[in-house]
Amino acid sequence: MIAATVGYAAEVITVDGVTYEWQARNNSFGYVATGTDGSLPNGEVHIVGTLDDYRVLGVADGAFANNSDVRSLKIDAGVEYIGYEAFLRCKNLASVDLPEGLRVIDEYAFAFCTSITTVTIPSTVKDIRAQAFAQCSGVTDVFFLMTEEQLADFTWWDGVYALDGEEEHGGMEFNGSRKPDRNPATGTRVHVPQGLLRAYEASGKFEAWLLDEKKVITAIVAVDASAPASVTYYNLAGRASLSPFEGVNIVVTRQGGRSRVGKVIIR
């Protein structure tokens, strides 16, 4: 449902409980998601990419902060930034779907969102600012999708620690741990695309983290169309389905008496 209130200097539109205001940002004009009117369907925040043929630029600072009604987030392609404290302390936010095209995740954007378990960082993100995911105590896995070329333009304020005796940079605090890679059984694991482990390590932007390129394949396992095959999807809780779950899936492909297993990202 869409409702609109038009004024002389601004326009406010509400779509499925999310409010948008017309704003200017960095010489661009468009809509910005500024919060909710309290009518989110099933607690879902769905931020659209366009309104009335105009772009939705991003999510405003503090737009949904401290909102316990927010349970899931889906952002459409075209949205480029998530503002300062945009989802701070949304304690029931459990599912986050970030789009390709996203460029900036600002400070404390998801801090203290304790119900999130998996985060996928799109390949287009150029800047994750300090404490963006601080104290997200439920997160077990973070997936980065950047290519080697994209890594050159990427800044992660919390990904690097200085040498002994020097001041630390940032402070990534998934699971409440300053260096979760030192205890990977209970800390947060960072996964990167296959074949790029050395590139990620050499970038110097992930020095504090345990990297694993074996846990992510960024495409569904290919199936030979000339022979029948069956595909079963398993989520991280071990549930099985014939169709993909939201988030990370274990995909088992059975064909010609053989099985192949791979972990994939479904968005």
Buried (B, 14 or more C-beta within 10 A) or exposed (E): EEEEEEEEEEBBBBBBBBBBBBBEBEEEEBBBBBBBEEEBEEBBBBBBBBBEEBBBBBBBBBBBBEBEBBBBBBBBEBBBBBBBBBBBBBEBBBBBBBBEBBBBBBBBBBBBBBBBBBBBBBBBBBBBBBBBBBBBBBBBBBBBBBEBEBBEEBEBBBBBBEEEEEEEBBEBBBBEBBBBBEEEEEBBBBBBBEEBBEBBBEBEBBBBBBBBBEBBBBEBBEBEEEEEBEBBBBBBEEEEEEEBBBBBBBBBBBBEEEEBEBBBBBB
